[in-house]
């Protein structure tokens, strides 16, 4: 029951993360909102409010929706009043429910951007999710009095579990039959019989947990493989057209050729990254050669600096004055460091700063990505390298991820005879790749 509940709530958090990315797109381009309404199905309406003024309102012919947005514009505090927050820190996003409207809102710049969530589309997505479960359990999922999904038969006995806000009207009901106590007594004659029952119970529980974990792992591997496979075609097109554009604009003044070179190089690197995901747990093909880490670190800095600045993150670089030459695989080093920086961007954005450094001590060369976020508890530092493991805390809530990035990074580091070390700091934490010069 808890696994199903967490799966549904995780699906909702994925939608939430997606809506946040769309809000960034339409913050300064209201025409983009009209285009999204024609192509997206996860929401029905959009509004944009600046203080007490409505800047954009879709479907203004719907009087109830129009009146609802007007009331929010008159008093923005109605959005915050439904949230749990401390007086010192007011939320910058959240859910707002009234009548049959469910709205996800977020503050971008000085604008409040709201999406009216499509319950019907989300219900269909949940049905598709539950269809993937290979379960003999008897349960149903309901939204109030309306049944959304049913599996198996109904029995006299039941247990209900309610989902968290904003799905508090959704509840799971599990059905089970009454145990046959006569058979239990026959099997449990004396201490020996009781011992065997307990032993069989432990074996049965262990086997069930093993098969459930194995099934979940297969589903995760299958999902990641399918998504990665779908990436291959658009990435090929991006690489092709970026190369064509580079030839067409090769005589343009700087920095146009430099930008096109970055687009082309990054698309090729992303193609190799996708290939690594598709061959997850298989050794990657390495191209060992002399790599100038001083130049490589500067290239990575130039690539990530504008991305991080767009999210109000300052990227600082500290490198060696002299060239640092190491025999290694350049793609593997870049993929490991890009994973470190991407994780810092997603999970430590509240630290407002990331440090990228290259140091040398004897023949050991260390590349470190240090953030200033909330960090991870020390007892979880080994688990974060396990496949599909994600820390269950406020820093990962609403942030999408597969849980295999650090696993692949550790595998790549081992293949190039390197080592990854992670240390907690106050504040934040540091991920380091250590190589032999």
JOFENZI-V797953 format. One record per residue. N is the residue number from 1. RES is the residue in three letters. OMEGA is omega in radians with two decimals (NA if undefined). Layout:
BEGIN
{{N	RES	OMEGA} {N	RES	OMEGA}}
END
This chain:
BEGIN
{{1	UNK	3.13} {2	UNK	3.13} {3	UNK	3.13} {4	UNK	3.13} {5	UNK	-3.13} {6	UNK	3.12} {7	UNK	-3.14} {8	UNK	-3.14} {9	UNK	3.06} {10	UNK	3.09} {11	UNK	3.10} {12	UNK	3.12} {13	UNK	3.07} {14	UNK	3.10} {15	UNK	-3.14} {16	UNK	3.12} {17	UNK	3.14} {18	UNK	3.13} {19	UNK	3.08} {20	UNK	3.12} {21	UNK	3.09} {22	UNK	3.13} {23	UNK	3.09} {24	UNK	-3.13} {25	UNK	-3.01} {26	UNK	-3.09} {27	UNK	-3.12} {28	UNK	-3.12} {29	UNK	-3.06} {30	UNK	3.09} {31	UNK	3.10} {32	UNK	3.13} {33	UNK	3.11} {34	UNK	-3.14} {35	UNK	-3.13} {36	UNK	3.14} {37	UNK	-3.13} {38	UNK	-3.03} {39	UNK	-3.06} {40	UNK	3.14} {41	UNK	-3.11} {42	UNK	3.12} {43	UNK	-3.06} {44	UNK	-3.06} {45	UNK	3.09} {46	UNK	2.94} {47	UNK	3.04} {48	UNK	-3.10} {49	UNK	3.02} {50	UNK	-3.04} {51	UNK	-3.12} {52	UNK	-3.09} {53	UNK	3.12} {54	UNK	3.14} {55	UNK	-3.14} {56	UNK	3.13} {57	UNK	3.11} {58	UNK	3.07} {59	UNK	-3.11} {60	UNK	3.11} {61	UNK	3.09} {62	UNK	-3.02} {63	UNK	-3.14} {64	UNK	3.10} {65	UNK	3.14} {66	UNK	3.13} {67	UNK	3.13} {68	UNK	-3.13} {69	UNK	3.10} {70	UNK	3.13} {71	UNK	3.09} {72	UNK	3.13} {73	UNK	-3.14} {74	UNK	-3.10} {75	UNK	-3.12} {76	UNK	-3.06} {77	UNK	3.14} {78	UNK	3.10} {79	UNK	-3.07} {80	UNK	-3.07} {81	UNK	3.13} {82	UNK	-3.10} {83	UNK	3.00} {84	UNK	-3.10} {85	UNK	3.08} {86	UNK	-3.13} {87	UNK	-3.11} {88	UNK	-3.05} {89	UNK	3.10} {90	UNK	-3.11} {91	UNK	3.07} {92	UNK	3.09} {93	UNK	3.12} {94	UNK	-3.13} {95	UNK	3.08} {96	UNK	-3.12} {97	UNK	3.04} {98	UNK	-3.05} {99	UNK	3.13} {100	UNK	-3.13} {101	UNK	3.02} {102	UNK	-3.02} {103	UNK	2.94} {104	UNK	-3.10} {105	UNK	3.10} {106	UNK	3.14} {107	UNK	3.08} {108	UNK	-3.00} {109	UNK	3.08} {110	UNK	-3.07} {111	UNK	2.97} {112	UNK	-3.13} {113	UNK	-3.09} {114	UNK	3.08} {115	UNK	3.02} {116	UNK	-3.03} {117	UNK	3.10} {118	UNK	3.12} {119	UNK	-3.11} {120	UNK	3.13} {121	UNK	3.14} {122	UNK	3.11} {123	UNK	3.11} {124	UNK	3.12} {125	UNK	3.11} {126	UNK	3.11} {127	UNK	3.11} {128	UNK	3.12} {129	UNK	-3.10} {130	UNK	3.10} {131	UNK	3.14} {132	UNK	-3.14} {133	UNK	3.07} {134	UNK	-2.99} {135	UNK	3.05} {136	UNK	-3.12} {137	UNK	3.13} {138	UNK	-3.11} {139	UNK	3.01} {140	UNK	3.09} {141	UNK	-3.08} {142	UNK	2.99} {143	UNK	-3.01} {144	UNK	3.11} {145	UNK	-3.06} {146	UNK	3.13} {147	UNK	3.13} {148	UNK	-3.06} {149	UNK	3.12} {150	UNK	3.12} {151	UNK	3.10} {152	UNK	-3.06} {153	UNK	3.06} {154	UNK	3.08} {155	UNK	-3.07} {156	UNK	-3.07} {157	UNK	-3.11} {158	UNK	3.04} {159	UNK	-3.12} {160	UNK	3.13} {161	UNK	-3.11} {162	UNK	3.12} {163	UNK	-3.11} {164	UNK	3.09} {165	UNK	0.17} {166	UNK	3.12} {167	UNK	-3.06} {168	UNK	3.07} {169	UNK	3.09} {170	UNK	3.06} {171	UNK	3.08} {172	UNK	3.09} {173	UNK	-3.14} {174	UNK	-3.11} {175	UNK	3.09} {176	UNK	3.14} {177	UNK	3.13} {178	UNK	3.14} {179	UNK	3.10} {180	UNK	-3.05} {181	UNK	-3.14} {182	UNK	3.11} {183	UNK	3.13} {184	UNK	3.14} {185	UNK	3.13} {186	UNK	-3.14} {187	UNK	-3.01} {188	UNK	-3.14} {189	UNK	3.07} {190	UNK	-3.08} {191	UNK	-3.12} {192	UNK	3.13} {193	UNK	3.13} {194	UNK	3.13} {195	UNK	-3.13} {196	UNK	3.10} {197	UNK	3.13} {198	UNK	-3.14} {199	UNK	3.12} {200	UNK	3.11} {201	UNK	3.11} {202	UNK	3.13} {203	UNK	3.14} {204	UNK	3.14} {205	UNK	-3.14} {206	UNK	3.13} {207	UNK	-3.14} {208	UNK	3.12} {209	UNK	3.14} {210	UNK	-3.13} {211	UNK	3.12} {212	UNK	3.13} {213	UNK	3.13} {214	UNK	3.14} {215	UNK	3.13} {216	UNK	3.13} {217	UNK	3.11} {218	UNK	3.12} {219	UNK	-3.13} {220	UNK	3.12} {221	UNK	3.14} {222	UNK	-3.13} {223	UNK	-3.12} {224	UNK	3.12} {225	UNK	-3.14} {226	UNK	-3.14} {227	UNK	-3.14} {228	UNK	3.12} {229	UNK	3.14} {230	UNK	3.14} {231	UNK	-2.93} {232	UNK	-3.09} {233	UNK	3.12} {234	UNK	3.11} {235	UNK	3.08} {236	UNK	3.12} {237	UNK	3.13} {238	UNK	3.14} {239	UNK	-3.10} {240	UNK	-3.07} {241	UNK	3.09} {242	UNK	3.09} {243	UNK	3.10} {244	UNK	3.14} {245	UNK	3.11} {246	UNK	3.11} {247	UNK	-3.10} {248	UNK	-3.04} {249	UNK	-3.05} {250	UNK	-3.14} {251	UNK	3.13} {252	UNK	3.13} {253	UNK	3.08} {254	UNK	0.13} {255	UNK	-3.08} {256	UNK	3.12} {257	UNK	3.13} {258	UNK	3.13} {259	UNK	3.14} {260	UNK	3.09} {261	UNK	3.11} {262	UNK	3.12} {263	UNK	-3.13} {264	UNK	-3.11} {265	UNK	-3.12} {266	UNK	3.12} {267	UNK	3.09} {268	UNK	3.12} {269	UNK	3.12} {270	UNK	3.06} {271	UNK	3.10} {272	UNK	3.11} {273	UNK	3.11} {274	UNK	3.12} {275	UNK	3.09} {276	UNK	3.11} {277	UNK	3.14} {278	UNK	3.11} {279	UNK	-3.12} {280	UNK	-3.12} {281	UNK	3.03} {282	UNK	-3.13} {283	UNK	3.11} {284	UNK	3.06} {285	UNK	-3.07} {286	UNK	3.05} {287	UNK	-3.08} {288	UNK	3.11} {289	UNK	3.09} {290	UNK	-3.10} {291	UNK	3.08} {292	UNK	-3.07} {293	UNK	3.12} {294	UNK	3.12} {295	UNK	-3.11} {296	UNK	3.13} {297	UNK	3.12} {298	UNK	3.10} {299	UNK	3.12} {300	UNK	3.10} {301	UNK	-3.13} {302	UNK	-3.14} {303	UNK	-3.03} {304	UNK	-3.06} {305	UNK	3.14} {306	UNK	3.12} {307	UNK	-3.11} {308	UNK	3.12} {309	UNK	3.11} {310	UNK	3.11} {311	UNK	3.09} {312	UNK	3.08} {313	UNK	3.13} {314	UNK	3.13} {315	UNK	3.12} {316	UNK	-3.11} {317	UNK	3.03} {318	UNK	-3.07} {319	UNK	3.13} {320	UNK	3.11} {321	UNK	-3.12} {322	UNK	3.09} {323	UNK	3.13} {324	UNK	-3.04} {325	UNK	3.14} {326	UNK	3.03} {327	UNK	-3.08} {328	UNK	3.09} {329	UNK	-3.04} {330	UNK	-3.13} {331	UNK	-3.12} {332	UNK	3.13} {333	UNK	-3.14} {334	UNK	-3.12} {335	UNK	3.13} {336	UNK	-3.11} {337	UNK	3.09} {338	UNK	3.07} {339	UNK	3.11} {340	UNK	-3.09} {341	UNK	3.12} {342	UNK	3.10} {343	UNK	3.11} {344	UNK	3.12} {345	UNK	-3.05} {346	UNK	-2.95} {347	UNK	-3.10} {348	UNK	-3.09} {349	UNK	-3.12} {350	UNK	3.09} {351	UNK	3.05} {352	UNK	-3.07} {353	UNK	3.06} {354	UNK	3.13} {355	UNK	3.07} {356	UNK	-3.03} {357	UNK	3.07} {358	UNK	-3.12} {359	UNK	3.13} {360	UNK	3.06} {361	UNK	-3.02} {362	UNK	3.11} {363	UNK	3.13} {364	UNK	3.09} {365	UNK	-3.08} {366	UNK	3.04} {367	UNK	-3.01} {368	UNK	2.98} {369	UNK	-3.09} {370	UNK	3.05} {371	UNK	-3.11} {372	UNK	-3.13} {373	UNK	-3.07} {374	UNK	3.10} {375	UNK	-3.13} {376	UNK	3.13} {377	UNK	-3.04} {378	UNK	-3.08} {379	UNK	3.14} {380	UNK	-3.01} {381	UNK	3.10} {382	UNK	-3.06} {383	UNK	-3.06} {384	UNK	3.10} {385	UNK	3.12} {386	UNK	-3.12} {387	UNK	3.04} {388	UNK	3.11} {389	UNK	3.05} {390	UNK	3.13} {391	UNK	-3.13} {392	UNK	-3.12} {393	UNK	-3.10} {394	UNK	-3.09} {395	UNK	3.14} {396	UNK	-3.09} {397	UNK	3.12} {398	UNK	3.12} {399	UNK	-3.09} {400	UNK	3.11} {401	UNK	-3.12} {402	UNK	-3.11} {403	UNK	3.14} {404	UNK	-3.09} {405	UNK	-3.13} {406	UNK	3.09} {407	UNK	3.11} {408	UNK	3.13} {409	UNK	3.14} {410	UNK	3.10} {411	UNK	3.14} {412	UNK	3.13} {413	UNK	3.13} {414	UNK	-3.10} {415	UNK	3.14} {416	UNK	3.09} {417	UNK	3.06} {418	UNK	-3.12} {419	UNK	3.07} {420	UNK	3.07} {421	UNK	3.13} {422	UNK	-3.10} {423	UNK	3.03} {424	UNK	3.04} {425	UNK	3.10} {426	UNK	0.10} {427	UNK	2.98} {428	UNK	-3.11} {429	UNK	-3.09} {430	UNK	3.02} {431	UNK	-3.09} {432	UNK	2.98} {433	UNK	-3.09} {434	UNK	-3.12} {435	UNK	3.10} {436	UNK	-3.12} {437	UNK	NA}}
END
